[in-house]
Amino acid sequence: MSKALEGVRILDLGHVQAAPTATQLLAWMGAEVIKVELPGRGDITRGQLRDVKGADSLYFTMLNSNKRSITINLKTAGGKKVLEELVRRCDVVVENFGPGVLDRQGFTWARFQELNPRITYASIKGFGPGRYADFKAYENVAQCMGGAASTTGWEDGPPTVTGAQIGDSGTGVHLVAGILAALYQREKTGKGQRVQVAMVDSVLNLCRVKMRDQQRLTHGPLLEYPTKEFGDTVPRAGNASGGGQPGAALRCAPGGPNDYVYVIIQPPSWEPLMKIIGRPELVSDPDFATPEARLPRIPECFSIIEHWTLTKTKFDVMAALNEADIPCGPILSMKDIYEDKELYERGMLVEIDHPERGRYVQVGMPIQLSDSPPDVQRSPLLGEHTDEVLGWLGYDAAGIKTLHDDGAV
């Protein structure tokens, strides 16, 4: 069965997390991804957070499946020539270097266009055009400056970043959308184009409901929030959704750190919910019978429900409430998820054999295409495909040896 992006070649100059997230998704969609790395060291994440001596770290393997690795030293004339040959033969260049790094090495957007007018040049930077354009950003910086941290956490606590990598991996997903759009437009124009995504902009895009609430706040307090006193900015909402349907994480048996279930109260679910927890009298009680009556009593509502959830496990709660179509979900630890057999059956978790570290578990492809199922493979060893790619570029054995002897690859 053919893959959706079969025949598309991606030149992956990315490192760490943001750009490799994008190129890994493209590889799972069928694109051929050639990852360029520094000879001797490679992507810095190969050695970061290493848990098996002498083997690539899980940080690297989790972000570089289905790619080929070639090592190139761009400080040499031979290395630059190899990169130029790759640009001529690829459809997309992806990079997330610091501002100006590639430009200073002579690889500007104009130069890429000279080498290949059909090339799409896709970049991730910390910030978009403006006063911060030359500044660097990391995951938590993007979360802080994109609006996520100020709206996350508890009212009486500090701003809080989320464990979801919305700055790095979230930006990588945004970049995929831009790359696919550019490739589609190229089918009509015959020309490549520049695709740029800023980490802070991506985080802001994911915080759009908070921008919604910033504007709603000018018309009065946000009653869906548990906040006691409102100022002039969107407050931290704890575990409240801040949306139209109240929700809360409620304690469950046996009382461990993740023994919680998130329950949402919707108007149609109030009656079946009260019957399930043994409080049917609250269905007609004027203090609780309508959404308007419950809104100022939301903490009390969830306290009443929690008296019941404390007697059940989080999975028992989920089973009972879903029988009545009441939206809820247990708080799953990473251990819960790692041990969930169904995730392996669905391909969202995949066991991979690696020649250096043995078996490890890889998060699989989250986007399902009916005619292009993913084939999740291991990440490449450093420079594993250097000679193979050089041969594809037209170098003979003597030319390849010269490049190695000169330190170009």
HUVENVEN-V529098 format. One record per residue. N is the residue number from 0. SS is DSSP state (~ for helix, > for strand, _ for the rest). PHI is phi in whole degrees, -180 to 180 (NA if undefined). Layout:
n=[N:N]
ss=[SS:SS]
phi=[PHI:PHI]
//
This chain:
n=[0:1:2:3:4:5:6:7:8:9:10:11:12:13:14:15:16:17:18:19:20:21:22:23:24:25:26:27:28:29:30:31:32:33:34:35:36:37:38:39:40:41:42:43:44:45:46:47:48:49:50:51:52:53:54:55:56:57:58:59:60:61:62:63:64:65:66:67:68:69:70:71:72:73:74:75:76:77:78:79:80:81:82:83:84:85:86:87:88:89:90:91:92:93:94:95:96:97:98:99:100:101:102:103:104:105:106:107:108:109:110:111:112:113:114:115:116:117:118:119:120:121:122:123:124:125:126:127:128:129:130:131:132:133:134:135:136:137:138:139:140:141:142:143:144:145:146:147:148:149:150:151:152:153:154:155:156:157:158:159:160:161:162:163:164:165:166:167:168:169:170:171:172:173:174:175:176:177:178:179:180:181:182:183:184:185:186:187:188:189:190:191:192:193:194:195:196:197:198:199:200:201:202:203:204:205:206:207:208:209:210:211:212:213:214:215:216:217:218:219:220:221:222:223:224:225:226:227:228:229:230:231:232:233:234:235:236:237:238:239:240:241:242:243:244:245:246:247:248:249:250:251:252:253:254:255:256:257:258:259:260:261:262:263:264:265:266:267:268:269:270:271:272:273:274:275:276:277:278:279:280:281:282:283:284:285:286:287:288:289:290:291:292:293:294:295:296:297:298:299:300:301:302:303:304:305:306:307:308:309:310:311:312:313:314:315:316:317:318:319:320:321:322:323:324:325:326:327:328:329:330:331:332:333:334:335:336:337:338:339:340:341:342:343:344:345:346:347:348:349:350:351:352:353:354:355:356:357:358:359:360:361:362:363:364:365:366:367:368:369:370:371:372:373:374:375:376:377:378:379:380:381:382:383:384:385:386:387:388:389:390:391:392:393:394:395:396:397:398:399:400:401:402:403:404:405:406:407:408]
ss=[_:_:_:_:_:_:_:_:>:>:>:>:_:_:_:_:_:~:~:~:~:~:~:~:~:~:~:~:_:_:_:>:>:>:>:>:>:_:_:_:_:_:_:~:~:~:_:_:_:_:_:_:_:_:_:_:_:~:~:~:~:_:_:_:>:_:>:>:>:>:>:_:_:_:_:_:~:~:~:~:~:~:~:~:~:~:~:~:~:_:_:>:>:>:>:_:_:_:_:_:~:~:~:~:_:_:_:_:~:~:~:~:~:~:~:_:_:_:_:>:>:>:>:>:>:_:_:_:_:_:_:_:_:_:_:_:_:_:~:~:~:~:~:~:~:_:_:_:~:~:~:_:_:_:_:_:_:_:_:_:_:_:_:_:_:_:_:_:~:~:~:~:~:~:~:~:~:~:~:~:~:~:~:~:~:~:~:~:~:_:_:_:_:>:>:>:>:>:~:~:~:~:~:~:~:~:_:~:~:~:~:~:~:~:~:~:~:~:~:_:_:_:_:_:_:_:_:_:_:_:_:_:_:_:_:_:_:_:_:_:_:_:_:_:_:>:>:>:>:>:>:_:_:_:_:_:_:_:_:>:>:>:>:>:>:_:_:_:~:~:~:~:~:~:~:~:_:_:_:~:~:~:~:_:_:_:_:_:_:_:~:~:~:~:~:_:_:~:~:~:~:~:~:~:~:~:~:~:~:_:_:_:_:~:~:~:~:~:~:~:~:~:_:_:_:_:_:>:>:>:_:_:_:~:~:~:~:~:_:_:~:~:~:~:~:~:_:_:>:>:>:>:>:>:_:_:_:>:>:>:>:>:>:_:_:_:_:_:_:_:_:_:_:_:_:_:_:_:>:_:_:_:_:_:_:~:~:~:~:~:~:~:~:_:_:_:~:~:~:~:~:~:~:~:~:_:_:_:_]
phi=[NA:-72:-99:-58:-108:-58:95:-90:-109:-113:-96:-96:-97:-78:-148:60:-121:-63:-67:-59:-60:-64:-71:-67:-61:-65:-65:-67:-85:112:-70:-87:-111:-106:-91:-95:-134:-76:-56:85:-122:75:-53:-58:-73:-58:-107:-77:56:-68:-112:-122:-58:78:-117:-60:-70:-63:-57:-75:-62:-73:-118:-135:-63:62:-111:-107:-112:-126:-99:-139:-100:-74:-87:-111:-64:-65:-65:-63:-65:-62:-63:-61:-65:-67:-60:-63:-106:-107:-99:-141:-111:-122:-151:-140:-67:-62:-54:85:-62:-68:-57:-67:-94:92:-102:-90:-60:-63:-67:-60:-65:-63:-70:-157:-62:-92:-74:-100:-108:-110:-128:-116:-128:-69:-131:-83:-56:134:-69:-104:-55:-95:-87:-92:-138:-123:-45:-72:-63:-63:-63:-72:-90:-95:101:-72:-65:-68:-109:-117:113:-108:-55:-98:-118:-77:-56:-134:-88:-93:-71:-70:-84:-74:-78:-88:-64:-61:-70:-59:-66:-61:-65:-57:-60:-66:-64:-64:-64:-65:-65:-66:-67:-62:-62:-96:-102:78:-117:-81:-152:-87:-120:-132:-133:-100:-60:-64:-65:-66:-62:-60:-60:-77:-105:-62:-69:-75:-67:-56:-71:-60:-79:-64:-62:-68:-105:133:-59:-93:-66:-74:-89:-80:-65:-84:-129:-97:-102:-107:-138:-62:-83:-76:-109:60:-99:-71:-72:73:-105:-75:-115:-61:-147:-159:-90:-112:-68:-132:-77:-92:99:-74:-63:-119:-86:-138:-133:-91:-118:-112:-100:-109:-51:-69:-93:-62:-64:-63:-64:-66:-69:-65:-87:83:-125:-63:-64:-79:-66:-108:-62:-60:-77:-134:-69:-124:-57:-65:-71:-78:-53:-75:-116:-56:-57:-67:-58:-72:-64:-64:-67:-66:-56:-82:-64:-64:-94:-128:-77:-64:-76:-66:-62:-59:-64:-68:-73:-70:-63:-107:59:-95:-66:-163:-162:-69:-77:-97:-75:-64:-68:-55:-70:-60:-99:-81:-61:-64:-64:-72:-63:-83:86:-81:-124:-131:-85:-123:-91:-125:-66:-102:-106:82:-84:-145:-106:-112:-67:-88:-76:-83:-107:-99:-113:-62:-103:-146:-65:-75:-122:-78:-117:-70:-76:-81:-72:-61:69:-57:-113:-57:-66:-62:-68:-63:-63:-62:-75:109:-77:-87:-58:-66:-66:-67:-63:-61:-61:-66:-64:-84:73:-79:-135]
//
